[in-house]
């Protein structure tokens, strides 16, 4: 991974005052930055939904209810990841360091994915070097989808805005079947290579086997349906999870409003880290209590990137402070409706498929 040096600019002063005012908010209200009782309820609710849907799925009497409960299980697991796993990975779901680690490991590993790999990638690559080719692991070096100007423009990229939704269907399945295995052997097409400890490799393989057992083998044994129904439900579940996951996260960093900055030959970037986060993130419907509850604050991505040490349960109350400080230092905070963010996402895909040099459009919403 390429290490980047950041510069000092107005974003530095913005970030300093933002942290001071956020600190004053929590101190004056005598509350902690981690999850509160509402968060505890959310954790219990989402884990309960997973257990209930799994039980109902295994006791289904017909194929219709089986598919409904199987898909419900998959969505519950995804919502658990949005609301519990993510905050726990940042150590803010609850106060206890032990319980944060336990919740993160449990929820991720039981999805058949490896918590260690995701945590390293997310915290030490994506959060630090957002949208920087060669440093942010979420900027793909994918021959099918061109996402930065550093990537070669191929003739078929002009159609990527049309075929990308189909590829999104396979996002979750690719993650489970190929992505982490390829990382073990450093054969991944992703731009970042990481070293996975032997113990984590064993856990990675073990939990993928466990996942297949309770999602495929056990239903095949206990239910009176043919195995083809189980496999179909398994695939449909991953297709739906892939679409929802990319629909929620893709619009935040892959937009024709955001930048993909390039450091100079010395590895220096002509902006501060806080300004980078504001220039590379689009937020949508951030005042929505419903979306904060369902998406775990993923719709307030800029705020989260700058304040990862705060539980998403507090985001809506912090927004007035966030907007006020950004305005004071003339830092652009890009927020819009989801429909506008989605349109911007597809405009970005279309432009990146036809333009060698891509320039973000001015944010004027």
N, C-alpha and C positions, 0 to 999 in steps of 0.2 A: 504494500500500500504506500502510495506517495504521501509523505508528510508535507503539510502546507503551513506556511507562515502567514499570519494575518496582519493587516495594517491597522492603524488607529485612525478612526474617523468619527463622524457624528454618532455613529452607531455605538461607539464605546461609551459616550456620555449618556446616551439613551438607555443603554443596558444598566449602567451604574444607578441612574435615578430610578429606573423600573424596579430593580431589586430592592432599593431603599424603601420605595413606597409600598411594594408588596410586603416587605418585612413589617412595616408599620401597620398595614392592614391586619395582618395576623396577630400581631402583638396587641393592638388596640381592641380587637375583638376577642382576644384570649382564646384563640383556637389554633390547632396544629395544622401543618401543611399536608399531613397524610390523611388517609381516609377517616371519615367520621362514622357515626351510627348508620347514616344513610348508605354509606359504602359497605359497611358490614352486612346490611340487609341485601344490597345488590349481590355481594359475593355469595351469600346463602341462597338467594333466589336463583342465580344463574347455575350454580352447581346442582341445586335441587331440580331445575328444569332438565339438566342433562340426565340425571338419574331417572327421573320420571319418564322422559321420552324413551330412554333405553328399556325400561321395564315394560312400558306400553307396547313398544316395538316387538319385544320378545314374546308378548302375550297376545299378539294380533290374531284375530280369527279369520281375516280375509286379506287379500292383497291390497285393497284400497287403503284400509287403516294401516297396514304395514308400511306402505310407501309414505303415507302422511306422517307417521311417527318417526320413520327413519330420517326423512328430510327435516322434521322438527328437531331431531337429535343433532343433526349436522349444523343447523342454524344456531342451536343453543350452544354448541361447542364453539362456534365462531364468535358469538356474542360474549361468551366467557373469555375468549382471547382478547376481544376489544376492551372489555370492561375490567377484567381481573388480571390476566396474564401481563398485559402491557404495563399497567401501573406497578404491578408486583416486580416486574423486571427492572423498573426504575427505583424500586425500594420505597414506594409511597402508597401502596394499596392499604396497608395498615402500618401501625407504629413499629411493630416487632420486625427486626431484621430476619429472624428465623422464619417467621410466618410468611414474610414476603418471598423469601427464597423457596419455601415449601409450596406456596400457591403457584409461583412461577414454574417451578419444576413439574409439579403435578399436572397443571393444565396444559403445558406444552408437550410434555412427554406422552401424555395419554392421547394426544392428537396424532401420535406416531411421528412427531417431529422432535428435534433435539433442542432443548432449552439453551444449552451452552453455545451452540453454533449461532442460534438466532440472537442471543444476548450479546455476543461478541460483535457480530455484524451490525446490529442495530445501534448499540451504545458507542462503539469505538470507531465506526465507519460512517454510517448514515447520519447520525446526530452531529458528528464533528465536521464532516466534509460534505454537507448536503449538496447534491446535484453536480459535484465536481468529478469529471471523468477520471478514472484511475484511482480515486480515493473514496468515493461513495459506492458501496457495494450494490446499492439499489439502482445505480445507473448501469444498465445492462450493455454488455458488448454482445448484442444479439444480432446475428445476420439477418433475421426476419423483420426486426423492428429498429428503425434508426431513431435514437433519442437525443444524440448530441452531434454537434458539428464535427467532432473528432472521428466519428464513425463514417465509414465509406457510404456514399449514396449510390444505391443500386437501382436498376430500372424498375424493379417490382415494388420499391418503397412508395411509389406514387399511389399504390393501391392499399397501403398499410392502414389507412383510416377506415377502410372497408373490411379488411380481414382480421384486424386486431381484436375486435370483440369475440371472434371465434377462438383466437388464441387464449384470450382471458378465461375461457371455459376450462382450459387445461392447467391453469396456474397452480391450483391446489394439488392436483394430481401429480404434476411435474415436481412440485416441492416434496411431496411424500415419496415418490418412486425414484427420482433421479437426482435432484439438486444436491441433497446432502451427501449421497453416495459419491457423486462426482467430486465434491469438495474433499472427501477423504483422500482421493488419489490426485488432487490438484489438476483435474481434467475439466473443471467447470469453465463455461464460457464467461462467467462473471469476472469482473475486472479486478477483484480483490482475492488474494489467496490467504487462507488462514491455516494455522497448524492446529489440528484437533488431537488432544491427548488420547492415549490408548483407552483409558477408562471411559471417555465420552464416546468413542467409536463403538465400544461394547454396548453402552447404554443406547446409543442410536439404533443399532441393529436389534437389540432386545425389545425396545419399545415399539419398533415397527412390526415385529412379529406379534407382540401383544395386541397391537391395534388390529392387525389382520384377524387374529383369533376372535376378539370380541365384536368386531364389526362384520366379519364374513363367516368364519367357521362356526361360532356359537349359533347365529341365526340359522345356518344351514342344518345344524343338528337338531335344534329345538322347534323350528317352524315347519309346518306341513307343505311348504311351497318348494318348488324346484330351485336348484342353485342359480338358475338363470335370473330369477326374480331378485335374489340377493345381490348378485353382481350388478344387475341393472340399477338397483337402488344405491349401491355403493358408488357407481359412476355418476348417477344423477346428483347425488349428494355432493360429490367433489366438483362437479360442473357448477352447481348453484353457489357453493362456497367460493369458488374461483371468481365468478362474476361479481358477487357481492363484495368480496375483499378488494378486488381491483377497482370496482365502482366507487368504493369509499375512499381508497387511498390514492388511486391513480390520478384523480383530478387535482390533488393537492400540489404535487411536484411536477407533473407533466402537463403544462399549461402554456399557452402562448403569451401569458403575462409574466412568467418567471424566467430567470436567467440560468444559464449553465456556465458559470465563470471559469476562466482558465488562468492558472498561475503562470508567472513568467518562468524563464529558464532556471532561475534560482529557487523555484518553489514558493515564491511569494505572491500573495493575492492582494489586489489593490483595494481591499475593503476589510472591515473588521468582521469578526465571527458573528456578532449580533446582526449586523446589516445583511450578511449572507443569508441568515435564517429568514429575514423579512423579505429578501429578494427572491427566495426560492420556494416560498410557500403561499398557497392560496387557501383561505378559509371560507367556509360556506355555512350559512344559517347558524351562526355562532350563538345567537341569543335563544335558540330553540332548546327548551327544557327536554323535549321529547328526544331530539337527536343526541343531546348530551347524555341522556339516560341510556339510549340504545347503542350509540357508537363509542361510548366511553371517552368522549372529548376528541375523537379523531377528526371531527369537522373543524376543530380549532387548532390546526396543526402548527401555525406560526407561534401561537401562545405556548403550546406544548414544547416545541423545540427550544424555546428560550427559557422555559420554566419546567424542565423535566422533573425537578425535585418537588413538584406540587401535584397532588392527586386531582384528577379531572373533575371530581365532584365540586371543586371550588371555582372552576373556570368562569362560569357565567357571572359570578360576583366580582371577578377580577377584570372582566372585560372593560368596564369604564376607565379603570386605571390604565390598562394597556393602551387603549385608544388615546387617552389624554396625553400620556407620555410620548407616544409615537408622534402625535400631532405637534407637540412642543418642539421636538427635534427634527421636524420635517422628514420623518421616516415613514415611508409609504406602507400602510397596512392594507393588504389586498383582501377584502372580504366581499362576498356576493352571495347570491342564491345558488342552490345546487345546480339548477338548470343552466345558469350562466357559467358555472365552473365546468359542467359537463360539455357545453358547447365549446368552451375554450380548450378543453382537453382534445377534442376531435379536430379543432382547427390546428392545434399544435402538431398532431400526428400527420395531418395533411401537408402542412408547411414543411415539416422535417422530411417528408417523402418527396418533396419537389424542389426545395431550395438548398443549394450548397451552403450558403451563408444565411443563417437564420437570425432575425432580430426580434426580440419580444415587443409586443405592442404596448403602448402606454396604458396604464391603468386609469380609467376615467369613469368609474361606476359610482 
